[in-house]
Amino acid sequence: MRLFIPTFFLATLLSGCATAPPPLTADSPANPDAPAGVPPGRHASLRPDDATSKTRAMLAAAAKAQAEWNERGPVSGTPDEPGAPTKTDAMPSLDHSKMKGMKP
């Protein structure tokens, strides 16, 4: 049994190497006589695609919304309404002179 396994392994290895590989077809990439593929044009890789254009539009809209947020702050109401609060109106001013322990 000890001699059978290595002998069987060696016989299997040699029989696998003794068979001829399958023939290559004319269009197989492993065939040295196969025609070369046509490389893609470079102009397609240099322009933005639809996903890039949509992403840029979304980022521009987000930047505009962020600029409005920075200008007005977290206040309620529509900014187009007359008398709508602005960022400075959102927090009342504090008068520390009337607090105990505070000296003017």
N, C-alpha and C positions, 0 to 999 in steps of 0.2 A: 504494500500500500504506500510505503514511503517513497518508493521509486516510481510508482504509477502516476502520481499527481504531477511531478516535474516533467516526466516524459510526455504526459498528455498535454500539458501547457506548451511545451516546446513543439510538439507535432502540430498543435492548433496554430501557433504563431507562424511556423514555416509554411503551412498550407495556405494561410491567409496572404502571405507575401508572394506565394507562387502563382496566384491567379492574376490575370491581367485586369487592369482597371477598365471601367466602362468607357466606350469611345465618347469623345467630346463632340457636341453638335457644333454647327457652323456659327451660331449666335451665342454660344456659351462664353461668359467672360473669362473662363480659364483657358480657352483656346487661343493660342498665339496668333492665329490667322483671323480671328474675329475682328470685324470693323470697330474702330474706336467710336465712342459715343460723342455726340455733339455737346459741347459745353453750353450751359445756359447763358443768355445774354446778360451783360453787366448792367444794362440800363434798368432792368427790373429791380435790382437790389439797391439802387441809389435813390429811388423815390419812395415816399411814405405810402403805405398801403392804407386800406379803409380803417383797419383797427387803430392804426397810429393817428389818423386824422380824427377819428371819434374820440380817442383818448385826449388829444390836444384840445379839442373843443370842450370836453368835460373839465379838464384842468383849468381852462380859461374861465369857464363859468364859476368854478369853485373859487378861483382867485378873486373874481368880481364880488362874489358873496362874502368872502373873507374881508375884502376891503370895506364893504358896507357894514359888516359886523364890527370892524375896528373903529369905524367912524361913529356908529350909533350906540354900540354896546348892547348888553342884554336888557332891553326895555320892551314893554308891551306897546301895542298900537302900530298902526301903519305909518311909516315914515313920510308918506305923501300927504297925510292929513294935516291941516293947519293946526298948529299948537301941539303937534306930536312931541313927546319928550325926546330929548337928545341925551347923550352920555353924561353931560354935566348936570342935567336935570334929574338923573336917576338917583343920585345920592344927595340928601340935604346937607347943607353946611352945618358944622357943629360949633357951638359957642361954648368954649371952655371957661369963660369968665364966671359963669353962674354955678359951677361945680364946687363942692366943698373940697377944701384942701388945695385948690388951684389959686395961685396968686398972680394977678396980672402984672 
